[in-house]
Amino acid sequence: MSEHLLEVRDLKQHFPISTGWFQKTPLKAVDGVSFTIDKGETLGLVGESGCGKTTVGRTILHLYKPTAGEVIYNGTQITPANIGKFRRDMQIVFQDPYSSLNPRMTVSDIIGEPLDVHKLYSSKKERDEKIAHLLNLVGLNSDHARRYAHEFSGGQRQRIGIARALAVEPKFIVCDEPVSALDVSIQAQIINTFEDLQKKLGIAYLFIAHDLLVVQHISHRIAVMYLGRIVEIGESSEIIANPMHPYTQSLISAIPIPDPDTARVKKRIPLEGDVPSPLKMPSGCPFRPRCRYATDICAKECPSLKEAAPGHQIACHNPHF
């Protein structure tokens, strides 16, 4: 058995895009991503919008069929032929808590649907008891089971989505920007719910977000993604305190600081230029056109992840420490 709960090896997801008469060009949404997640661990995946974070999560679950690479769960490689065996163990919480819930179904039916599909009860009474338990687990009560999604606030709807994911007792959950559509005060409540559930149930998370403060709070490790590739990965505290990749340094310099005096003297590291099109990737390092440390080798070779410090990997020819 593998020592890791989940292992992703050189995962690629290319979408064919029509660019002319009878001509298709691959859009490299994910282009060679590798990482591991242990039992009960949270890996935060951060990066700009469009960098491929959500595609990574959905490809791991085979909601998108991978173009190449391997996804290994508990020592077994996941394929289109055997993905059905892993559906109970691997779930997802979507970004928009409203559009991901069927407005014509009651909360009882929404949460009970996974129980029905996997036949996880022997009587209606047991089904109702499980639904009530799941609602209590995420901070709601059994009376909510008879209501519809539109009768709840955004935070309550996201709790319903979490309860639905928990219905089949998964070991791993992809959290696809689960708090980005919520108010800041509600974000904190949902984050605390995820942490409490992890302590109680030992669930592992791939937590996808673009807010580094949120990711820093909930994650054990952080992976920074740029244009379909991971450019830096390491312990959460290490990444925040000692970023090595120029892109990570820029992201962290943009984190707001509540102390006005500290914020006034803080050095901001702006990024130059625009994000290249994934249909026309630059040669060599994808970050090269925006990097202030780029050299000739950056235009010739795409850097691979290498260990720069214990447990801290970086994909850069000229890391700036």
C-alpha positions in Angstrom: 0.0 0.0 0.0 1.2 3.5 -0.8 2.3 5.7 2.1 0.3 8.6 0.5 -3.4 8.7 0.3 -3.3 10.4 -3.1 -0.4 10.7 -5.5 -0.6 12.7 -8.7 2.2 12.1 -11.3 2.8 14.3 -14.3 -0.9 15.0 -14.8 -1.9 16.7 -18.0 -5.2 18.0 -19.3 -5.3 19.5 -22.8 -8.5 20.7 -24.4 -8.6 20.8 -28.2 -9.7 24.3 -29.3 -10.7 25.2 -32.9 -8.4 27.8 -34.3 -9.4 27.7 -37.9 -10.8 25.6 -40.7 -10.3 21.9 -39.7 -7.6 23.0 -37.3 -7.4 22.4 -33.6 -4.8 23.6 -31.1 -4.4 22.1 -27.6 -5.1 24.4 -24.7 -2.8 23.2 -22.0 -4.9 23.8 -18.9 -2.8 21.4 -16.8 0.7 20.6 -18.1 2.6 18.1 -16.0 1.4 18.5 -12.4 2.8 16.2 -9.6 2.1 16.2 -5.9 1.1 14.0 -3.0 -1.5 14.3 -0.2 -1.4 12.2 3.0 -4.3 11.0 5.1 -5.8 13.8 7.1 -3.7 16.5 5.3 -4.7 19.6 3.5 -2.8 20.7 0.4 -3.7 24.3 -0.6 -3.5 25.0 -4.4 -3.2 28.7 -5.2 -2.7 30.8 -8.3 -4.3 33.4 -10.5 -7.7 32.8 -12.2 -7.3 30.6 -15.2 -4.1 28.9 -14.1 -5.7 25.5 -14.0 -6.5 24.9 -10.3 -10.1 23.8 -10.8 -9.1 21.6 -13.8 -6.6 19.8 -11.6 -9.3 19.0 -9.0 -11.8 17.8 -11.6 -9.2 15.8 -13.5 -8.2 14.0 -10.3 -11.8 12.9 -9.8 -12.1 12.0 -13.5 -14.8 14.5 -14.1 -12.4 15.3 -17.0 -10.6 12.4 -18.5 -6.9 13.0 -18.1 -4.9 13.6 -21.3 -1.8 12.0 -19.7 -0.4 11.2 -16.3 -1.4 9.1 -13.3 -3.7 9.5 -10.3 -3.0 6.9 -7.7 -5.3 6.6 -4.7 -4.3 4.4 -1.8 -1.8 2.6 -3.9 -4.2 1.9 -6.9 -4.1 3.8 -10.1 -7.4 5.3 -11.1 -8.6 4.7 -14.7 -11.9 5.3 -16.5 -12.6 1.6 -16.1 -12.3 1.5 -12.3 -13.2 5.1 -11.2 -16.6 3.9 -10.0 -14.9 2.0 -7.2 -13.5 5.3 -5.8 -16.6 7.5 -6.0 -17.4 7.0 -2.4 -13.9 7.8 -1.2 -13.4 10.9 -3.3 -15.9 13.8 -3.3 -16.0 17.5 -4.3 -17.5 20.7 -2.8 -18.2 23.1 -5.6 -17.5 26.9 -5.7 -21.0 28.2 -6.1 -23.2 26.8 -3.4 -26.4 27.8 -5.2 -25.9 26.5 -8.8 -24.5 23.2 -7.5 -27.8 22.4 -5.6 -30.9 21.3 -7.5 -33.6 24.0 -6.8 -36.4 21.5 -7.2 -35.1 19.1 -4.6 -35.5 19.5 -0.8 -32.4 19.4 1.4 -33.4 15.9 2.4 -33.4 14.7 -1.2 -30.1 16.6 -2.0 -28.2 15.0 0.9 -30.1 11.7 0.6 -29.3 11.2 -3.2 -25.7 9.9 -2.5 -27.2 7.5 0.1 -29.7 6.3 -2.5 -27.1 5.8 -5.2 -24.8 3.8 -3.0 -27.6 2.0 -1.1 -26.2 3.1 2.3 -29.4 2.5 4.4 -31.8 -0.3 5.0 -34.9 1.6 5.9 -36.4 5.1 5.5 -36.0 5.7 9.2 -32.2 5.0 8.9 -32.0 7.3 5.9 -33.7 10.1 7.7 -31.5 9.6 10.7 -28.3 9.8 8.6 -29.5 13.0 6.9 -30.3 14.6 10.3 -26.8 13.5 11.6 -25.1 15.0 8.5 -27.0 18.3 8.9 -26.0 18.5 12.6 -22.4 17.7 11.6 -22.2 20.8 9.4 -23.9 23.1 11.8 -27.5 22.9 10.6 -30.5 21.2 12.2 -32.9 18.5 11.1 -35.8 20.9 10.5 -33.8 22.3 7.5 -34.3 19.0 5.7 -37.8 19.9 4.5 -36.7 23.2 2.9 -35.4 24.1 -0.5 -32.0 25.6 -1.4 -33.4 29.1 -2.2 -34.6 29.4 1.4 -31.1 29.5 2.7 -28.2 32.0 2.9 -25.0 31.4 0.9 -23.2 30.0 3.9 -26.0 27.7 4.8 -26.2 26.4 1.2 -22.4 25.7 1.2 -23.0 23.7 4.4 -25.6 21.7 2.6 -23.1 21.0 -0.2 -20.5 19.9 2.4 -23.1 17.6 4.0 -23.9 16.1 0.6 -20.2 15.4 0.1 -19.9 13.8 3.5 -22.9 11.5 3.0 -20.8 8.7 1.5 -18.1 9.0 4.2 -15.2 10.0 1.8 -11.5 10.0 2.7 -10.6 12.8 0.3 -12.5 15.9 -0.8 -11.6 18.4 -3.5 -12.7 21.8 -2.2 -13.0 24.0 -5.3 -12.9 27.6 -4.0 -15.6 26.8 -1.5 -15.5 30.2 0.3 -14.8 32.6 -2.6 -18.5 33.4 -3.2 -19.2 34.1 0.5 -18.9 37.1 2.8 -15.7 37.3 4.8 -17.4 36.6 8.2 -19.1 33.5 6.6 -15.8 32.4 5.1 -14.3 32.1 8.5 -17.3 29.9 9.7 -17.0 27.6 6.7 -13.2 27.3 7.1 -13.7 26.4 10.8 -16.3 23.8 9.7 -13.8 22.2 7.3 -11.1 22.1 10.0 -13.5 20.6 12.6 -14.6 17.9 10.2 -11.0 17.0 9.4 -10.2 16.6 13.1 -13.3 14.4 13.7 -13.2 12.3 10.5 -9.6 12.4 9.3 -10.5 13.7 5.8 -7.8 14.9 3.4 -8.5 18.0 1.4 -7.2 19.5 -1.8 -8.2 23.1 -1.0 -8.3 25.2 -4.2 -8.3 29.0 -3.7 -6.8 32.3 -4.8 -6.8 33.9 -1.4 -3.4 33.2 0.3 -4.7 34.2 3.7 -7.4 31.6 3.6 -5.0 28.9 2.3 -2.4 29.7 4.9 -4.9 29.3 7.6 -6.3 25.9 6.6 -3.4 24.2 4.7 -0.6 22.0 6.0 1.3 22.5 2.7 0.8 25.0 -0.2 1.4 24.4 -3.9 1.6 27.5 -6.1 0.4 27.1 -9.7 1.1 29.2 -12.8 -0.2 28.5 -16.3 -0.9 24.8 -15.8 2.3 24.0 -13.8 3.3 24.0 -10.1 6.1 26.4 -9.6 6.6 26.0 -5.8 5.4 23.6 -3.1 6.2 23.2 0.5 5.1 23.6 4.1 2.5 26.4 4.6 4.6 28.4 7.1 7.8 27.9 5.0 6.1 29.1 1.7 4.7 32.3 3.4 7.9 33.1 5.3 10.4 32.1 2.7 9.0 32.2 -0.9 11.7 31.3 -3.4 9.9 31.6 -6.8 9.5 35.2 -8.2 5.8 34.5 -8.8 5.2 33.3 -5.2 7.1 36.3 -3.9 4.8 38.6 -5.9 1.7 36.9 -4.6 2.8 37.1 -1.0 3.8 40.7 -1.3 0.2 41.5 -2.3 -1.3 40.0 0.9 -2.9 42.9 2.8 -1.5 43.7 6.3 -4.0 45.0 8.9 -1.3 47.1 10.6 -1.0 50.5 8.8 2.5 51.2 9.9 3.8 47.8 8.7 1.8 48.0 5.5 3.3 51.4 4.7 6.9 50.1 4.7 6.1 46.8 3.1 7.7 46.4 -0.3 5.2 45.4 -3.1 6.5 43.3 -5.9 4.3 44.0 -9.0 4.2 41.6 -11.9 5.0 43.1 -15.3 3.2 42.2 -18.5 0.1 40.0 -19.0 -0.5 36.3 -18.5 0.4 34.6 -21.8 -2.3 32.7 -23.6 -2.3 29.0 -22.9 -2.8 28.5 -26.6 0.5 30.2 -27.3 2.8 29.3 -24.5 6.2 31.0 -24.4 9.3 28.9 -25.0 11.1 27.6 -21.9 9.8 28.7 -18.6 6.1 29.8 -18.8 6.8 32.6 -16.3 9.8 34.0 -18.2 8.0 37.0 -20.0 7.0 38.4 -16.6 10.1 37.4 -14.6 12.6 40.1 -13.5 15.3 37.4 -13.1 14.9 35.7 -16.5 18.2 34.7 -18.3 19.0 32.9 -21.6 18.5 29.4 -20.1 14.9 30.4 -19.1 14.0 30.8 -22.8 15.5 27.4 -23.7 14.4 25.0 -20.9 11.3 24.7 -18.8 12.5 24.1 -15.2 11.2 21.1 -13.3 10.5 21.0 -9.6 13.7 20.5 -7.5 14.2 20.5 -3.8 15.7 23.8 -2.7 15.3 23.1 1.0 14.0 20.1 3.0 10.4 19.7 1.9 10.5 22.8 -0.2 10.5 22.4 -4.0 10.8 25.1 -6.6 10.7 25.1 -10.4 13.1 27.9 -11.3 16.5 28.2 -13.0 17.4 31.3 -11.0 15.7 31.1 -7.6 15.8 34.3 -5.7 16.3 33.7 -2.0 
